[in-house]
Amino acid sequence: MNALRLIDTHRHVWDTRGGHLTYSWLDRLPRLQGRFTPDKVGAPYGECFEVSGAVFVEAGCDQEAAAELAWVRALPWGDVPLLGCVAKLDATRPDIDEHLVDLGGPAGATADPPVERTLAPSAGPVVGVRDILQGAPPERFADPALDRGLRAVAAAGLTFDLCITHDQLPHAIGLLERHPDLTVIVDHLAKPPVEADARAGADPAHGAWAANLARLASLPQTHVKLSGLSPEAGQLSGTPHWDDLARRYLDVAFEAFGPRRSLFGSDWPVSHANFDRPLAYEDWPQTVFGVALAGVSRGDLEAVASGTALRCYGLQPTASAAL
């Protein structure tokens, strides 16, 4: 069987030592400090998997989105082309319509009056935005300014990457019920309490996270990234039982969303380098496709590997990465 061609929909890059961008949140994470650029990922090919494109997701830099995007686009991406970018956004900013035009989104010219773009889309066009709501208080999800911002994101034809933790799911559901026209991609399975569940011997399929994730999945505009479980598992990541532990959470998410609303993402380097036992880049696709989804059809595998990403983000593969 031919190798499964993947689009990695959750790739971060940064350089904390030689770049002009800064990342305050990395100050407390020494293993994630340094140069993490596309050339550091490793070989994108294997016997079973071939990574044919990547989506950069904003990495929490302290500067404006335009500066981060310019730096990311200037990097050499090698054999894995940059197909799109998910840009940093404060969705409550009062000038959001003009700002989305400046980012160079797919429908930026819809602003009234029209605003000239100041950031060319070039390679890696802006296909989505992310306003990190992780840690936000409940009242943030009811903020009229956030509602106004999400309406602008939907009108601009951009996706919204939702980064929250499992305990915030009820607030996120209430928010997204007000935005049926917004395409939403939930990062990292909404960060379930993997380590706490394992310590307590709890079955994730019968806890609050699974019930709330199913409620979220009942909203047809929502999708899920099969990504980012390692940080939620702490030092259990990479242990002999890691694949089985991860499978239990991936099973819940896949059952809730199905193959055509699920996307693959590596969460490199966050899910790989910050542990006593660093994970290789190829370990996560093996866990997702070789373990958790081992019994599904080839068509469903291809949907998770690339088809859902192409549709949700509106990606245009390069000629060398045509799927």
N, C-alpha and C positions, 0 to 999 in steps of 0.2 A: 504494500500500500504506500502511496506517495506520502511524503512528509506533510503534516498539517501546517498550513500557512497561517501565521498569527499576526494580528495587529495588536501591539502592546498599547493599550489605551491609558496607561498611567505611568509615565516615565518622568522622573524629576532629574534635573541637572543643576549643579552649582559648583562654585569654586570659592571657598572661604579664605583662601590664602593668597591667591594671585589675581582675583577679580575685583572689580569696582563695586560689586553689589554686596550687601551685607544681609545676614540672616540671624537676627537676635535669638530666635527660638533654638538655634543649634548650639548656643553657648553652653548648654547643659548636657550636650550629647557629643562627647569627644570622638566617638567612633565614626560619627557622621561628618566630622570636620575634615576639610581637605578638598581635593579636586575630584568631583564626581561628574564627569563629562561623558559624552557618548562613546569615546574611545576607551573608557574604563569598564564598560559593561561586560566585555568578553565576546566570544564568538556567538553570533546570533543564530547559528545553524546547528542542528543536531540530526541524529538518525530519524527521529520522529517528528521534530518541530522545526519550523523555519520562520523566523520573525522577519516579516517583509515590510513593516512600517511601524512608526511610533507616534503617539500623541503626547506632547509635553503638557504636563499639568503644573500650574504655578506652584512655586516652591516656598512661598511665604517670605519672600525677600522684603526688606524694609523700604525699598524704593517703589516708585510707581510702576505700573504694569508695562508701560512703553519701554522703560529701560531694561526690564527683564526680558521682554520679547525680543528686543533688538540684539541683546547678547546671545540669547538662545539660538536665534536664527543664524547668527554669524558663526556658530560652531560647526565643525565638520562632522556630519552625521554618518558618513561612511556607507556601509552596505545596508543600513536600516534608515531609510529616508524619513525625515520629519514630515508627517502628513497633515498635522494640525496642532494648534495650541489652545489650551484652556487657560484663559488669562485671569489674573487677579482682579477682583472687583469688590468695591464697597457698594453694595446694591442700594444703600440708602442715600448715596450722594445726590444732591439736588440737581446736578447737571448730567444726570445719567444718560439721557438721550444723546447729547453731544459726545459724551465720553465713549459710548459704544460705537459711534461713528469713527471717532479717533482711533479706536482699537482696530478698525478695519474688518468688522464682522461682515457676514455674507449679505446682510440687508441694511447696511448702515445708511444708505441714501434715503431711508424712509423717514428720517427726521424732518420735522416741519418747524421752521424753514430748513432747507437742506444745509448741511455743514460739510465743508471740505475736509477730507481725511488728512490727518497729519502723520499717520503710520501706515506705510504700504504693507499689504498682506503678504506679498512675495512668497517665499517658501515657508511652509508651515502657517497657513492662514489661521486666524482666530476662528475657531469653530464652537467655542463654549466659554463660559466664565465660571468662576468659583468664588463665592463669598463664604469663608469658613465660619460656619455656625456652631461648630464644636465648642462647648463650654459657654455658649450664650445663655442668658437667663430666659425663662419662659416668656417674658414680656417682649423679647426681641421678635419672637415668631408672630406676635400680634401687632407689630409696629406698622402703621399705615405707610410709612416711608419704604419699608421693605416690600410691601405689596405693590407700591407704585414702581419700584425698581424691577421686580420680577415681571410685571406687565411689560416693561420696556425691553427686558431681555427676550421675552417671547415675541414681541413685535419685531425685534431685530433679527429673528430667525436663528437665535443662538440657543444652545443647550445650557442647562444649569447643573453643575456638579454639586451635589449636596453632601457636605462633609459634616457628619454629626456622630454622636455616640448613641448606643442602644437606648439609654434612658431618655433621650430626646425624641424618640420616634413618635410618641403621641402628639407632641407639639408640632413636629414636622408634618404629620398627617393633617392636622387642622390647617396649617399654612397651605399645603398643596391642594387641599380640597377647594381653595379659593382660586386656584390657577390651573384649570383643566387644559389650557392651551400651551402650557410651558412644558417642554421636554426635559425631564429630570433624570439624572443618572446618580444613583446613590453610591457614594464611594465606600469601598471596604465593607460591604454587607452591613453598613451602619454600625461598625465596630462593636461586635458582640463581646460579652464578658468571658472570653475564652479561658483565661487563666483562672478566674474566680470559679467558673463552672467546673473546671477540671479539679481544682482543689476540693470542691464540695461534692464531687461525684455526681453533678447534675447533668441531666440529659437536655442538651440545647433545644431539641425538638419540642419540648413540653414546657418551656419557660416563657417569660414575658417577651424576650427578644423575638422569638419565633412567631408568637401571636401578633405582635405589633408589626413585624416585617410582612406578614400575610395581609394585614390591614392596609399597609402601604402599597403592597402589590395589587390590591383591588382598585387602585387608581390607575387607569390605563396609560397615563402619560409617564409613568415611572418605570425605571430600568435599574439594574443593579450591576456593579462591577464586582466580579469574583477576584478580589484583590485584598491586600493589606491585612491579612489575618495574623501574620507573624508578630507584629508589635503588640497585638492584643493577647498573645500567648506568652509573652515574656520569654524566659529561658526554657520554656517547654518547646519552643520552636527549634526544629532541627534534631530533636531527640528521636530515638527509634520508633516512638509511637506517634510522631508528628503527623504523618500522612493520614492515619486513621482519625486522629483528633480533628484535623482540618476538614476531612471528608464529611464529618457530621454536620458542620456548619454550612459547607458548600451544598450538601444535600437539601438542607432547609431552604436556602436561597434559590436553588435551581427549581425546586418544586413550586415555590411561590411565584417565580417570575417566568420560568420556562426559557427555552433556548433563544427565542427571538426577542427577549427583553433582558438578556444576560450578556455581559461583555467580559473579556479577559483583560486583566491588567497586572503588571508585575509589581508596581509600587517600588521600583528601584530608585535609589539605593536603600530607602527606609526599611523595607522588609527583608533586606539582605545583609547589611553590614553592621547592624547595631546589636549584635549578640555575641555571646561567648563562642557559639558555633556559627560562623557566618555561612549564609546559604549562597550557593552558586546561582547564577541567573537562570539556568535551565531547570533548577529544582522546582520552581513554582508551576510552570506549565506541566511538568510531569505530575505534580500533585493534582492539579485541576483536571487535566485531560486523561492522564494515565491511571488515576486512582478514582477520583470522585465521579467523573463522567465516563468511566471505562465501558459502561454498558449501553450508552446511547448511540443513536444512528450516526453515520458519517455526516449526513445533512445537518443534524443538530449540532454536532461538533463544529462544523464549519460556520454555523450561525454564531456560536459563542466566540469562535476564534477570530472571525473577521466580519461576518455579514451584519450583525447587529451594530457593530462600530461604524461600518460604512454608512448605514442608514441613519443612525441617531446623530452622528456628528457631521454627516454630509461630506465624508472624506472622498478625495479624488486621488486614488493611487497613481504614483508615477509609472511611466512605461516599464521601468525595470522592476517595479513591485506590483504589477497588475495581478489581480487575484482571479 
